[in-house]
Amino acid sequence: MITGLSHVSIVVPDLAAALRKLEATYGLSAGAIKVNEEQGVRMTYVDLGNAKIELMEPSRPDSPVAKFLERNPKGGIHHFCLGVDDVAQTTQELGAAGVQVLGEGRVQLNVHGERIAFVHPRDFLGALVELEENNQDNSHG
Amino acid sequence: MITGLSHVSIVVPDLAAALRKLEATYGLSAGAIKVNEEQGVRMTYVDLGNAKIELMEPSRPDSPVAKFLERNPKGGIHHFCLGVDDVAQTTQELGAAGVQVLGEGRVQLNVHGERIAFVHPRDFLGALVELEENNQDNSHG
């Protein structure tokens, strides 16, 4: 079951420059920068209270988000993330309904250790959608 | 001042088909469909509790979102929207900081009569960002 909107994710070519821009121009500050080796991204979050903005840059040349930057050199919106009560159950049900869950439907972990999965854009109106398991707080991560 | 994340907006080629898909596959239902003649879109919202998903289709051939569909025929994420306490003040401050507010910085109205403005993607990390004035409820519209 979908429980809320967790975050909007932006891929940027230069994470440090992006954080300076958001702070100086919009008064928005981010948390600690972490690296997700599995997904090949260096990332952080701007907490807006009810939800977050996720910021990512490639942590290695073969990062999946490096391809996104080839198409969008200045950065752009990469995906958004819905909170769900149970990622494994949700992906199983979606798979049974014909939805393609990326990575062969395998549940992954984000930098906070939360269970996540991604739905193929063709199965969500052209939008890449992350599902994140977060029972207690929709606005977290 | 930015007060929260209001919504993520998806442009689709067929709004009725999109709503059927979200309902049947994800159990998500939308509110009433409205037309914003000024922006040339037929639109509705899926309320996720803490924030919303906005769905739009062109209401006329020269709609600005028709160009988006030429580049993304199956639809995709078009922009996201931040809640602000005062659109006029925020756009004035951003303009003074060198940010391009679309439509010559003029405040517009959305289908709920709320005051909105759009920031050029080059001034928000490549993302088209809407600002929406909504003092009492960050998750509304």
Interface residues (C-beta under 8 A of the other chain):
Chain A: M1 I2 T3 G4 L5 H7 V8 I10 V12 A18 K21 L22 A24 T25 Y26 G27 L28 L48 G49 N50 A51 K52 I53 L55 N72 K74 G75 G76 I77 H79 F80 L82 L94 A97 V99 P121 R122 D123 F124 L125 G126 A127 L128 N138 S139
Chain B: M1 I2 T3 G4 L5 H7 V8 I10 V12 A18 K21 L22 A24 T25 Y26 G27 L28 L48 G49 N50 A51 K52 I53 L55 N72 K74 G75 G76 I77 H79 F80 L82 L94 A97 G98 V99 P121 R122 D123 F124 L125 G126 A127 L128 N138 S139
